[in-house]
Amino acid sequence: MSTFVSIQKMRGFGLVEMLVGATVLSVSLLGISSFFQKTLEVSSLTQSAVQGDYLLEEGVEAIKLFRDAGYANNIAKLSTTTPTYLTWNGTSWATSSANVFIDGRFERKIMVNEVLRNASEDISETGTLDSNSRLVAVSVAWNVKGATTTRTIQTYITNIFNN
């Protein structure tokens, strides 16, 4: 009769084991799913940042191409009061006063500032205008989760080819 009592007590034990096992498995799968979802979100943010950085670099390289093609006609004539935008016509770069969105998401603008030099010919806040140098700032902005991320890079462009 003792065997019958121990079998009777163990009948419900298999069902409890299955419920506990299913719960542990469900919680584990939920944790793994949450991890992969967060990983995809971070990956998307990183992709936008890397693409934005490449667009910054591309903007600086386009300005250097303008300088190489003719400083007087391409760089010296850029506005120092309003932003300039770059456009690609399939074969070459051009400037535009109209905003151009890249991939419908990234806004790249270029601001050109005059360069002043002091009596020692060093760049300074005050002094004489250097017509053969410009401070160029390339900015790229994009929207991430309702907030705008902006990155900017600045460089001096000079008339190294006297053109």
NUZA-400379 format. One line per 3 residues: for each residue x, y, z of N, C-alpha, C, O, CB. Coordinates in steps of 0.05 Angstrom, whole numbers, plus 5000, padded with zeros to 4 digits. Each point is the difference from the previous one (the first is absolute). Glycine has a CB too. Layout:
N
X,Y,Z,X,Y,Z,X,Y,Z,X,Y,Z,X,Y,Z ~ ... $
//
This chain:
163
5016,4976,5000,4984,5024,5000,5017,5025,5000,4991,5021,4991,4974,4954,5033 ~ 5059,5024,4986,5018,5023,5000,5008,5008,4972,5005,5023,4994,5012,4964,5051 ~ 4986,4993,4937,5007,5006,4972,4977,5015,4987,5005,5019,4984,5024,4940,5014 $
4947,5033,5007,4977,5014,4988,4998,5029,5009,4993,5017,4984,4983,4939,5015 ~ 5031,5050,5026,4999,5027,5011,5021,5017,4987,4995,5023,4992,4987,4960,5052 ~ 5043,5007,4952,5021,5015,4988,4995,5005,4970,5007,5021,4990,5025,4960,5043 $
4955,5000,4953,4993,5005,4972,4978,5021,4999,5000,5017,4982,5012,4935,5006 ~ 4970,5047,5030,4978,5019,5001,5011,5029,5004,4990,5018,4988,4979,4946,5031 ~ 5051,5039,4998,5012,5027,5005,5016,5010,4976,5002,5024,4997,5000,4964,5052 $
5008,4995,4935,5018,5008,4978,4985,5006,4975,5011,5010,4981,5024,4962,5039 ~ 4939,5021,4978,4985,5004,4976,4999,5030,4991,5004,5005,4977,4968,4955,5035 ~ 5023,5058,5005,4999,5029,4994,5027,5012,4997,5002,5023,4990,4955,4979,5034 $
5064,4985,4984,5027,5011,4999,5009,5005,4971,5013,5020,4995,4997,4956,5048 ~ 4984,5007,4938,5008,5003,4972,4988,5025,4988,5013,5014,4984,4990,4936,5012 ~ 4972,5056,5010,4986,5023,4990,5013,5026,5011,5004,5019,4985,4954,4955,5011 $
5050,5026,5029,5013,5023,5012,5028,5004,4987,5007,5023,4995,4968,4969,5049 ~ 5039,4987,4951,5026,5002,4987,4997,5012,4972,5016,5017,4992,5001,4943,5034 ~ 4963,5032,4959,4996,5010,4973,4993,5030,5002,5010,5016,4983,4974,4939,5001 $
4999,5054,5035,4993,5028,5002,5025,5017,5008,5004,5021,4988,4949,4965,5025 ~ 5063,5004,5005,5024,5015,5008,5020,5001,4977,5011,5021,4995,4983,4964,5053 ~ 5009,4993,4937,5018,5000,4977,4991,5019,4978,5016,5014,4988,4995,4939,5023 $
4963,5048,4984,4988,5018,4979,5004,5029,5009,5006,5017,4983,4961,4948,5004 ~ 5030,5040,5038,5004,5028,5010,5029,5009,4997,5005,5022,4990,4957,4971,5043 ~ 5057,4989,4975,5028,5007,4997,5007,5004,4971,5015,5019,4993,4996,4954,5048 $
4979,5010,4941,5006,5002,4971,4988,5026,4989,5013,5014,4985,4987,4936,5011 ~ 4976,5057,5012,4987,5025,4991,5015,5025,5008,5005,5018,4984,4951,4959,5018 ~ 5052,5024,5024,5015,5023,5010,5027,5002,4985,5009,5022,4994,4969,4973,5051 $
5035,4982,4950,5026,5000,4986,4997,5011,4972,5016,5016,4991,4999,4945,5037 ~ 4965,5030,4958,4995,5009,4972,4993,5030,4999,5008,5014,4982,4977,4939,5006 ~ 4999,5056,5032,4994,5028,5001,5025,5017,5005,5003,5021,4987,4951,4967,5031 $
5064,5003,4999,5025,5014,5005,5017,5001,4975,5012,5021,4993,4986,4965,5055 ~ 5004,4992,4938,5016,4999,4975,4988,5018,4979,5015,5014,4986,5000,4939,5025 ~ 4959,5047,4987,4986,5017,4980,5005,5029,5006,5005,5016,4982,4960,4948,5012 $
5033,5044,5031,5005,5028,5008,5029,5008,4994,5004,5023,4991,4961,4973,5045 ~ 5053,4987,4969,5029,5005,4994,5004,5006,4970,5013,5019,4993,5000,4952,5046 ~ 4975,5011,4944,5004,5004,4971,4986,5025,4990,5010,5013,4982,4993,4938,5013 $
4974,5056,5017,4986,5024,4992,5017,5025,5007,5002,5018,4983,4953,4959,5024 ~ 5056,5024,5017,5017,5022,5008,5025,5002,4982,5009,5021,4993,4974,4974,5054 ~ 5028,4981,4946,5024,4999,4982,4993,5012,4973,5017,5015,4989,5000,4945,5035 $
4960,5035,4965,4992,5011,4975,4996,5030,5001,5007,5015,4982,4971,4942,5007 ~ 5011,5053,5034,4997,5029,5003,5027,5014,5001,5004,5020,4986,4954,4972,5039 ~ 5061,4997,4990,5027,5012,5002,5014,4999,4973,5014,5018,4992,4989,4968,5057 $
4993,4992,4937,5012,4997,4973,4990,5021,4981,5015,5011,4984,4990,4940,5024 ~ 4969,5055,4994,4988,5021,4983,5012,5027,5006,5006,5016,4982,4952,4957,5015 ~ 5045,5033,5029,5012,5026,5008,5029,5002,4991,5008,5021,4990,4961,4980,5050 $
5045,4978,4962,5028,5000,4992,5002,5003,4969,5018,5015,4991,4994,4955,5048 ~ 4970,5018,4946,5000,5003,4971,4996,5029,4992,5014,5010,4983,4969,4943,5013 ~ 4998,5060,5018,4995,5029,4994,5024,5017,5006,5007,5018,4984,4945,4975,5025 $
5061,5002,5013,5024,5015,5008,5023,4996,4980,5013,5019,4993,4973,4977,5055 ~ 5018,4980,4944,5022,4994,4981,4994,5013,4973,5017,5012,4987,4993,4945,5036 ~ 4965,5041,4968,4992,5013,4974,5003,5030,5002,5009,5013,4981,4959,4949,5010 $
5024,5050,5032,5004,5028,5004,5029,5009,4998,5006,5020,4989,4953,4980,5039 ~ 5058,4984,4985,5029,5006,4999,5011,4998,4971,5017,5016,4993,4987,4966,5054 ~ 4987,4998,4938,5009,4998,4972,4990,5024,4984,5015,5010,4982,4985,4940,5022 $
4976,5060,5001,4990,5023,4986,5016,5025,5007,5004,5017,4983,4950,4962,5016 ~ 5055,5023,5026,5017,5023,5007,5026,4999,4984,5008,5020,4988,4973,4980,5059 ~ 5032,4977,4953,5025,4996,4985,4996,5006,4970,5016,5013,4988,4999,4953,5046 $
4963,5024,4955,4994,5005,4972,4996,5030,4994,5009,5010,4980,4970,4945,5018 ~ 5009,5059,5021,4996,5029,4997,5027,5015,4999,5003,5018,4983,4953,4978,5040 ~ 5062,4997,4995,5026,5012,5000,5015,4994,4974,5013,5017,4988,4989,4980,5062 $
4997,4978,4941,5013,4993,4975,4988,5015,4976,5015,5007,4982,4995,4947,5037 ~ 4964,5050,4981,4988,5015,4978,5010,5029,5000,5005,5011,4979,4954,4960,5024 ~ 5044,5041,5020,5010,5027,5002,5029,5001,4990,5008,5019,4986,4962,4991,5054 $
5046,4970,4966,5027,4999,4990,5000,4997,4969,5018,5012,4987,4998,4968,5056 ~ 4965,5006,4946,4998,4997,4971,4994,5028,4988,5010,5007,4979,4975,4944,5025 ~ 4997,5064,5009,4993,5027,4990,5025,5017,5001,5005,5015,4980,4948,4980,5036 $
5063,5004,5006,5024,5015,5002,5020,4993,4977,5011,5018,4988,4982,4985,5062 ~ 5010,4971,4946,5019,4991,4979,4991,5009,4972,5017,5005,4983,4994,4956,5046 ~ 4963,5040,4966,4990,5008,4974,5001,5030,4995,4998,5009,4978,4972,4951,5024 $
5034,5056,5019,5002,5029,4997,4990,5014,5025,4976,5003,5004,5018,4992,4947 ~ 5024,5013,5066,4993,5013,5025,4983,5025,4995,4980,5004,5013,5063,4979,5008 ~ 4966,5034,4961,4986,5026,4995,4971,4996,4991,4982,5014,5009,5062,5007,4980 $
4951,4960,4994,4974,4995,4989,4982,4983,5018,4976,5002,4999,5044,5003,4957 ~ 4992,4978,5061,4984,4980,5015,4999,5006,5030,4978,4998,5012,5034,4969,4954 ~ 5010,5040,5046,5001,5004,5029,4995,5029,5008,4984,5006,5017,5047,4955,4987 $
4984,5057,4983,4998,5029,5007,4972,5011,4996,4992,5019,5013,5056,4986,4975 ~ 4936,4983,4994,4973,5010,4994,4979,4989,5018,4977,5008,4999,5038,4997,4954 ~ 4991,4975,5064,4980,4989,5018,4992,5020,5021,5016,5016,5010,5003,4939,4983 $
4956,5046,5013,4989,5019,5020,5011,4995,5027,5003,4977,5009,4955,5026,4964 ~ 5048,5019,5041,5009,4998,5028,4978,5006,5019,5004,5001,5025,5042,5012,4961 ~ 4930,4992,5004,4977,5006,5018,4978,4979,4999,4985,4998,5019,5026,5050,4974 $
4987,4937,4986,4979,4979,4998,5012,4973,4994,5022,4998,4989,4945,5037,4994 ~ 5020,4944,5026,5011,4973,4995,5000,4993,4971,4983,5009,4984,5001,4977,5061 ~ 5034,4997,4947,5002,4989,4973,4996,4970,5002,5008,4988,5020,5024,5049,4965 $
4955,4952,4996,4994,4971,4999,5013,4988,4976,5004,5013,4980,4952,4993,5044 ~ 5052,4968,4978,5012,4986,4978,4980,4983,4986,4982,4988,5012,5061,5012,5013 ~ 4960,4999,4948,4984,4982,4984,5018,4984,4982,5022,5010,4992,4939,5022,5009 $
5031,4944,4993,5015,4983,4982,4983,4995,4976,4977,4990,5002,5048,4987,5036 ~ 4985,5030,4938,4984,4996,4976,5006,4974,4985,4991,4996,4978,5008,5053,5018 ~ 5016,4934,5017,5006,4974,4987,5029,4999,4990,5011,4978,4998,4942,5018,4989 $
5059,5027,5008,5028,5000,4990,5017,5020,5016,5024,4997,5001,4959,4990,4954 ~ 5005,5034,5057,5016,5019,5014,4983,5013,5022,4976,4999,5001,5052,5010,4958 ~ 4987,5005,5059,4987,5014,5022,4993,5028,4991,5013,5012,4983,5013,4961,5051 $
4953,5038,4978,4991,5027,4995,4990,5011,5027,4993,4985,5018,4995,5006,4933 ~ 5010,5035,5051,4989,5013,5024,4972,5010,4994,4993,5005,4978,5053,5008,5038 ~ 4939,4989,5006,4972,5009,4997,4993,5016,5025,5011,4996,5021,4977,4963,4951 $
4994,5060,5025,4990,5015,5023,4975,4986,5011,4990,5008,5021,5028,5035,4960 ~ 4972,4937,5005,4976,4985,5010,5010,4975,5016,5019,4987,4992,4953,5029,4968 ~ 5014,4979,5062,5006,4977,5017,4996,4974,4985,4980,4996,4986,5007,5031,5054 $
5033,4955,4962,4998,4974,4987,5002,4979,5022,5020,4999,5015,5001,5019,4942 ~ 4960,4965,5045,5000,4978,5019,5012,4975,4987,4992,4993,4978,4968,5026,5046 ~ 5059,4968,4989,5013,4976,4990,4985,4976,5011,4996,4998,5024,5050,5026,4973 $
4946,4959,4985,4984,4976,5007,4974,5008,5015,4989,4984,5015,5053,4989,4988 ~ 4949,5051,4993,4976,5010,5013,5002,5003,5030,4980,5002,5014,4995,4977,4949 ~ 5050,5020,5047,5004,4999,5029,5022,5018,5010,4997,5011,5022,4987,4943,4975 $
5037,5049,4989,5023,5015,5009,5001,5028,4986,4996,5002,4976,5030,4955,5032 ~ 4979,5063,5008,5003,5027,4989,5029,5008,5004,5011,5000,5022,4941,5013,4989 ~ 5060,4994,4966,5028,5009,5001,5002,5029,4991,4990,5006,4978,5027,4946,5014 $
4995,5065,5024,5003,5028,4992,5029,5008,5004,5014,4989,5017,4938,5021,4994 ~ 5056,5011,4974,5027,5010,5002,4998,5030,5006,4986,5015,4987,5031,4950,4980 ~ 4998,5043,5054,5002,5028,5007,5029,5009,4995,5019,4987,5009,4943,5010,5025 $
5041,5025,4951,5027,5010,4994,5003,5027,5015,4983,5017,5000,5017,4960,4954 ~ 5023,5025,5059,5006,5025,5015,5027,5012,4989,5018,4985,4992,4957,4997,5049 ~ 5026,5044,4960,5025,5013,4992,5021,4996,5021,4994,4995,5023,4980,5039,4951 $
5051,4968,5017,5023,4996,5018,5014,5027,5003,5006,5014,4980,4999,4937,5007 ~ 5001,5056,5038,5014,5025,5006,5028,4993,5010,5004,4980,5014,4953,5045,4996 ~ 5063,4991,4983,5027,4996,5009,5011,5025,5014,4994,5022,4993,5014,4945,4969 $
5008,5028,5060,5011,5022,5014,5026,5009,4987,5007,4990,4978,4973,4993,5065 ~ 5035,5035,4969,5025,5011,4989,5021,4979,4996,5018,5003,4983,4972,5040,5039 ~ 5009,4935,4993,5019,4978,4997,4991,4979,4980,5013,4979,4997,5000,5028,5050 $
4965,4999,4939,4989,4982,4979,4988,4974,5013,4995,4981,4986,5038,5036,4982 ~ 4961,4984,5058,4986,4978,5013,4970,5004,4998,4991,5023,5000,5049,4970,5032 ~ 4945,4986,4967,4971,5002,5000,4991,5010,5028,5009,4991,5020,4986,4971,4946 $
4988,5059,5033,4991,5012,5025,4971,5009,4997,4988,4999,4979,5059,5015,5032 ~ 4942,4995,5012,4973,5010,5001,4997,5028,4986,4979,5006,4989,5014,4968,5054 ~ 5029,5041,4957,5000,5026,4988,5024,5002,4982,5019,4985,5003,4957,5036,5036 $
5023,4998,4942,5023,5004,4983,4991,5004,4971,4978,5010,4995,5049,4962,5035 ~ 4991,5022,4952,4996,5004,4972,4987,4976,4987,5008,4977,5006,5031,5055,4993 ~ 4942,4972,4983,4987,4978,4985,5020,4986,4983,5014,5012,4984,4942,5013,5017 $
5044,4948,5001,5017,4984,4982,4982,4989,4978,4984,4981,5005,5048,5006,5033 ~ 4970,5024,4939,4982,4992,4978,5007,4972,4989,4984,4989,4984,5010,5060,5004 ~ 5028,4940,5019,5008,4974,4991,4996,4978,5020,5010,4978,4997,5023,5044,4975 $
4951,4983,5049,4994,4980,5020,4971,5002,5009,4989,5022,5001,5059,4978,5014 ~ 4940,4977,4990,4973,5000,5011,4999,4978,5022,5013,4979,4997,4967,5038,4959 ~ 5004,4988,5064,4993,4979,5020,4974,4988,4991,4980,5013,4998,5044,5011,5040 $
4977,4950,4957,4976,4985,4990,4991,4981,5022,5015,4984,5010,5001,5020,4941 ~ 4958,4998,5055,4987,4981,5019,4980,4984,4986,4981,5011,4988,5027,5021,5050 ~ 4995,4942,4962,4980,4981,4988,4985,4988,5023,5011,4989,5019,5019,5001,4940 $
4943,5012,5039,4983,4988,5021,4981,4980,4988,4990,5004,4978,5013,5039,5049 ~ 4992,4936,4987,4981,4980,4992,4981,4996,5024,5008,4996,5022,5024,4980,4946 ~ 4942,5024,5026,4979,4997,5021,4981,4978,4991,4993,4998,4976,5011,5050,5039 $
4986,4937,5004,4979,4980,4995,4984,4995,5025,5008,5007,5022,5021,4971,4944 ~ 4947,5012,5030,4981,4996,5022,5002,4971,5010,5000,4981,4985,4969,5054,4996 ~ 5034,4963,5046,5001,4974,5014,4980,5000,5022,5003,5015,5020,5046,4979,4968 $
4930,4990,5010,4980,4997,5021,4989,5027,5009,4997,5005,5024,5025,4953,4991 ~ 4972,5060,4967,4988,5026,5007,5020,5021,5007,4992,5023,5005,4970,4952,5010 ~ 5064,5019,4986,5020,5020,5007,5019,5002,4976,5006,4981,4986,4991,5009,5064 $
5014,5034,4946,5018,5005,4978,5029,4997,5010,5008,5012,5020,4958,5019,4958 ~ 5049,4953,5007,5028,4997,5005,5015,5016,4979,4994,4997,4976,5000,4957,5045 ~ 5025,5062,4987,5016,5016,4981,5029,4996,5006,5009,5001,5023,4954,5034,4974 $
5052,4962,4981,5029,4998,5002,5012,5020,4981,4990,5005,4978,5009,4946,5035 ~ 5023,5062,4996,5013,5020,4984,5030,4996,4999,5012,4992,5020,4951,5040,4992 ~ 5049,4974,4965,5029,5000,4998,5008,5026,4986,4987,5009,4982,5015,4939,5015 $
5020,5063,5013,5010,5025,4988,5028,4996,4989,5016,4984,5011,4956,5043,5022 ~ 5034,4988,4946,5027,4999,4989,5005,5027,4985,4982,5013,4992,5016,4936,5003 ~ 5027,5057,5003,5008,5024,4985,5006,4991,4971,5014,4980,4996,5005,5043,5046 $
4971,4992,4939,5006,4996,4972,5015,5024,4990,4991,5023,5003,4967,4949,4990 ~ 5065,5023,4995,5016,5022,4989,5004,4996,4970,4998,4978,4989,5025,5027,5055 ~ 4984,5017,4943,5004,5000,4971,5029,4991,4995,5017,5015,4992,4950,5023,5002 $
5038,4936,5009,5027,4989,4998,5010,4999,4971,5024,4999,4995,4967,4974,5046 ~ 4990,5028,4940,5008,4999,4971,4999,5027,4987,5005,5002,4976,4978,4951,5023 ~ 5011,5068,5016,4998,5027,4990,4983,5001,4975,5007,5012,4980,5038,4997,5038 $
4931,4979,4984,4982,5000,4977,4973,5012,5009,4982,5002,4983,5041,4958,4997 $
//
